[in-house]
Every structure is written in structure tokens, then in C-alpha cells.
Amino acid sequence: MSLAPRVVLVHRRTELDELLARHGTRGQAEFFLRTRGRDLTEVAEADAAVRAALATASAAIPLDWRRGEVERGDLDRFLFTPEDVVVVVGQDGLIANVAKYLDGQPVIGVTPGAPGVLVKHPAAAVADLVRSTRDVEHRTMAELTADDGQRLLALNEIYLGHAGHQTARYRLGVGGGRPERQASSGILVGTGTGATGWCGSVWRERHSGLRLPAPGEARLVWFVREAWPSPLTGTEHTEGELTRTPLTVEVESDRLVAFGDGLETDTVALTRGQTATFVPAAKTVHLVR
């Protein structure tokens, strides 16, 4: 007999949770906010909205289905299964955080407030959405593979550079041509989803002529941040796109790190002489419309 589907609720600690963890009491948290010109009321209201959305979503899970719940900080220790339906309650970034741990499970983005780009459903819609998850939007992910087998996936973008954001040194290989030795603030490789975030900011700031990819398009864009010209380093290749031909980076610093979607605590470490390869990932995120 097959297992009943499982709905997994994904959320993160609210700002109120974090304030209470740091300051101990509600009164101390209120005093801390007041010294910064803020009011505890707005923080408490945001906390109440998240809790209400979680409660509504939880109540919508069919009684004969299984259920699970995971906080953002525990995602790397949580085991998702093929029959899961993932309900993310929070902001757009939370879907990016959970995406790398999934493999084809449908994702329902639930907003506790104003709709976002990825979390656009009210909690009241969960009852219908968990039973009808075939109408999905496939969103492309970026993938980094190191020559020692390490692998990193991201829904928005992957950053490769120095852990302390100092100068990163490497050889950049583009389209099978001769690698260019560079010194820069690091490399960003982004998806169509990430085109509204960090990569989009770089694209606008430099007035790039690249066409940013659509969310489901199997194409990535990449940008070198603040490449520095010198007798030993070049700046000829500072942006481009990836479809079938990968982007390769041979590390010449003692240690560089790569992380996806802003999660600096979940990194791939690369040492001198190692090579990292960027491509559009074969797997996609299945976002319920």
C-alpha cells in the first residue's frame, strides 16, 4: 500500500523570535527597538501574521495525510521524500533557501502579508492547492560542480569569491577559449529568478547589454564583480551567458568559497588548483501557480 502524501510546512523564525532569543524578555526587546526608533507593535503584528498563516495552512492539510514542519535553520538536516508537498510560509527568499534540498516536489508559496514574486498565495488557498499541484511553473536553477565532487545548487544565484570579500584570484574559462587570469571581488552566476535580485542589480548598475533570462529559461548569466586590470590580470571577460557551454573557474587564491542564495553558512570551499564549473542545473523547482 502506498504512503499517503505528506505536507511539509517550511518557515523561518520571525524577527520577534530572534529578538526574544537575543534579549531574553519582551520588555528588553521593546527597549532595544525603542533605542533605534522602532516600535514593538509592528514586530508583534508581523509575528502574529506569520503564526496565523501557519495555523491556517496547517488546518488545511487533509486529515488522512501526513504532515511535517521544518524551520529554515534546520533545512540541511531535514529529509524530504518524493511524495511531499512543500508549503513555504514567509517571504520569497525562503523558497530559494528550500529549493536546493528538493527534487521535483511541488512547492506552494504562501504569503502572510503582501504577495511576493514566489510567495503569492493566501493561506486560505492551501486547502485547494495541496490537492491540485499539477499546474506548476518550472524555474531553472544554477549549479556549481567542483572537481572533487562538491556540488551546489541555487534558485537565484551562486557567488564565488573570497570568504572575507577580499580579492579573489583565479583563471576564468569562457566557451572553451584561452582562460583569463583575473583578480576581482568575485563572480555571480544567476538564473531568471535571480534576475530580480543581486544579478539584476549588477546588470542595471553597469548598464549591461545582456538579455536577462526568464525564470524558466535554461540559460544563466554571469558577472565578474570589480575586475582589476594589471600586468598579470585582465578584464576582457566580465559578463556573459551560459546555455550549453559551461563557465569554468580555476582557483589561484589559497581558498575561495561558493554559496547560493545568500546562505553563507552553507558553502563549498575551493583551494588553490581546484576547478569549479557552472551550468544550468538539470533539475528545476516546481512552483505551484
C-alpha positions in Angstrom: 0.0 0.0 0.0 1.4 3.4 -1.0 2.0 6.1 1.6 -0.3 9.0 2.0 1.1 12.3 0.7 2.9 14.4 3.3 2.6 18.2 3.5 5.8 19.8 4.9 5.4 23.3 6.3 8.6 25.4 5.9 9.0 28.7 7.8 11.7 30.7 9.5 12.0 32.4 12.8 10.3 35.7 12.9 12.0 38.9 13.9 10.2 38.7 17.3 11.5 35.2 17.9 15.1 36.4 17.2 14.7 39.5 19.4 13.5 37.4 22.3 16.3 34.9 21.8 18.8 37.7 21.9 17.3 39.8 24.7 15.5 37.3 26.9 12.3 39.2 27.6 9.7 41.1 25.7 10.4 44.2 27.7 14.1 44.1 26.9 13.3 43.6 23.2 10.9 46.6 23.3 13.6 48.8 24.9 16.1 47.7 22.2 13.8 48.6 19.4 12.9 51.9 21.0 16.5 53.0 21.1 16.5 52.5 17.3 13.3 54.5 16.7 11.2 51.4 16.2 8.0 50.1 17.9 7.5 46.6 19.1 3.9 46.7 17.9 4.9 46.4 14.2 7.2 43.5 15.0 4.5 41.7 17.0 1.9 42.2 14.3 4.3 40.7 11.7 4.9 37.8 14.0 1.1 37.3 14.5 0.6 37.3 10.8 3.1 34.6 10.2 1.7 32.5 13.0 -1.9 32.9 11.7 -0.8 31.9 8.2 1.0 28.8 9.6 -2.1 27.9 11.6 -4.4 28.3 8.6 -2.1 26.3 6.3 -1.7 23.5 8.9 -5.5 23.3 9.4 -5.9 22.9 5.6 -3.9 19.7 5.5 -6.3 16.7 4.9 -6.8 14.6 8.0 -5.7 11.4 6.3 -2.4 13.0 5.0 0.9 13.0 6.9 2.5 16.3 7.9 5.9 17.7 8.8 7.4 21.0 9.7 10.9 22.4 9.4 12.5 25.8 10.3 14.9 27.4 7.8 17.9 26.8 10.0 17.2 23.0 10.0 16.7 22.5 6.3 20.1 20.9 5.8 19.2 18.2 8.3 15.6 17.5 7.1 14.9 14.6 4.7 12.3 15.5 2.1 10.7 12.5 0.4 9.3 12.1 -3.2 5.6 12.2 -2.1 6.0 15.5 -0.2 4.0 18.7 -1.0 6.1 21.6 0.3 4.2 24.6 1.7 6.5 27.6 2.3 5.1 30.3 4.6 7.1 33.5 4.5 9.0 35.7 2.1 10.3 34.9 -1.4 13.8 34.2 -0.1 12.6 31.2 1.8 11.6 29.4 -1.4 15.1 30.0 -2.7 16.5 28.6 0.6 14.5 25.4 0.4 14.8 24.8 -3.4 18.3 23.2 -3.3 17.0 20.4 -1.0 14.1 19.4 -3.2 14.0 17.1 -6.2 10.7 17.6 -8.1 8.4 18.1 -5.1 5.7 20.7 -5.8 6.2 24.0 -3.8 3.3 26.2 -2.7 4.4 29.7 -1.7 2.2 31.2 1.0 2.4 34.8 2.0 1.5 36.1 5.5 1.1 39.6 4.1 1.5 41.3 0.7 2.1 38.8 -2.2 5.7 38.4 -3.5 7.1 37.1 -6.7 7.3 33.5 -5.4 5.0 33.5 -2.4 1.8 34.7 -3.9 -1.0 32.5 -2.4 -3.0 33.4 0.7 -3.0 30.8 3.5 -6.8 30.2 2.8 -5.9 28.8 -0.6 -3.8 25.9 0.8 -6.7 23.5 1.2 -7.4 23.5 -2.6 -3.7 23.8 -3.7 -2.4 20.8 -1.8 -4.9 18.6 -3.7 -4.2 20.1 -7.1 -0.5 20.5 -7.7 -0.2 19.7 -11.4 -0.3 23.3 -12.6 3.3 24.2 -11.9 5.8 26.7 -13.1 9.3 25.2 -13.7 12.1 27.5 -12.6 15.7 26.9 -13.6 18.4 26.6 -11.0 22.2 27.3 -11.2 24.6 24.5 -10.5 28.3 24.6 -9.5 30.3 21.4 -9.6 33.9 21.2 -8.1 36.5 18.8 -9.4 36.4 16.9 -6.1 32.7 16.2 -6.4 31.3 19.0 -4.3 28.0 20.4 -5.7 26.0 23.5 -5.1 22.5 24.4 -6.3 20.8 27.8 -6.1 17.5 29.2 -7.3 18.6 32.9 -7.5 22.4 33.0 -7.9 25.7 31.4 -6.8 28.5 33.7 -5.6 32.2 32.5 -5.9 34.8 34.6 -4.2 36.9 35.2 -1.1 35.1 34.4 2.2 36.0 37.9 3.6 35.1 39.6 0.3 38.7 40.4 -0.3 40.4 40.0 -3.7 39.7 36.6 -5.4 42.3 35.3 -7.8 41.5 32.7 -10.5 41.6 31.8 -14.1 38.3 32.2 -15.9 37.4 29.9 -18.8 34.7 31.0 -21.2 33.4 28.9 -24.1 36.5 26.7 -24.4 38.7 29.7 -25.2 42.0 30.6 -23.5 41.5 31.2 -19.8 41.9 34.7 -18.5 43.7 35.3 -15.2 41.6 37.7 -13.1 41.6 39.5 -9.7 38.2 40.6 -8.6 35.5 40.9 -5.9 34.1 37.5 -7.1 31.8 36.1 -9.6 28.0 35.9 -9.7 26.1 33.3 -11.7 22.4 33.9 -11.8 19.1 32.5 -13.1 16.0 34.1 -14.4 14.6 34.1 -10.9 17.7 35.8 -9.6 17.4 38.4 -12.4 15.1 40.3 -10.0 17.8 40.2 -7.2 21.5 40.5 -6.9 22.3 39.8 -10.6 19.7 42.3 -11.7 21.3 44.9 -9.5 24.7 44.3 -11.1 23.1 44.3 -14.6 21.4 47.6 -14.1 24.4 49.3 -12.4 26.8 48.5 -15.3 24.1 49.1 -18.0 24.8 45.7 -19.4 23.7 44.7 -22.9 23.0 41.2 -21.9 19.4 39.9 -22.1 18.4 38.6 -18.6 16.9 35.1 -18.7 13.2 34.3 -18.0 12.6 32.3 -14.8 12.0 29.0 -16.6 14.6 29.5 -19.3 17.5 27.1 -19.3 20.0 29.9 -19.5 22.2 31.7 -16.9 24.0 35.0 -16.8 27.3 35.7 -15.1 29.1 38.8 -13.9 32.6 39.4 -12.6 32.5 42.0 -9.8 35.1 44.8 -9.9 37.7 43.0 -12.0 41.1 44.7 -11.6 43.4 45.2 -14.6 47.1 44.7 -14.0 50.2 43.3 -15.9 49.1 39.9 -14.7 45.3 40.1 -14.7 42.8 41.0 -17.3 39.3 42.4 -17.6 38.3 41.3 -21.1 35.7 38.7 -19.9 33.5 40.2 -17.2 30.0 39.1 -18.2 28.2 36.6 -20.4 25.6 33.9 -20.6 25.5 30.1 -20.1 23.5 27.6 -22.0 25.4 24.5 -23.2 28.9 25.7 -22.8 30.0 25.9 -19.1 31.9 28.6 -17.3 35.0 27.3 -15.5 37.0 28.9 -12.7 40.4 27.6 -11.7 41.3 28.8 -8.2 44.6 30.7 -7.7 43.9 32.0 -4.2 44.6 29.9 -1.1 40.9 29.5 -0.5 37.7 30.6 -2.1 34.1 29.8 -1.2 30.9 29.5 -3.1 27.4 29.9 -1.7 23.9 30.1 -3.1 21.0 32.4 -2.5 22.8 34.3 0.3 23.3 31.3 2.6 26.9 31.9 3.6 26.7 29.2 6.3 26.2 26.5 3.6 29.3 26.8 1.4 31.6 24.9 -1.0 35.2 25.5 -0.2 37.8 25.5 -3.0 41.6 25.6 -2.6 44.4 26.6 -5.0 44.4 24.5 -8.1 40.8 23.3 -7.9 38.3 24.0 -10.7 34.7 24.9 -10.4 32.2 24.5 -13.3 28.9 26.5 -13.7 26.0 25.2 -15.7 22.2 25.5 -15.7 21.0 22.7 -13.4 19.2 19.7 -14.8 16.6 19.8 -12.1 14.1 22.6 -11.7 11.9 24.0 -8.9 8.2 23.1 -9.4 6.3 26.1 -8.2 2.6 25.7 -8.0 0.9 28.6 -9.8 
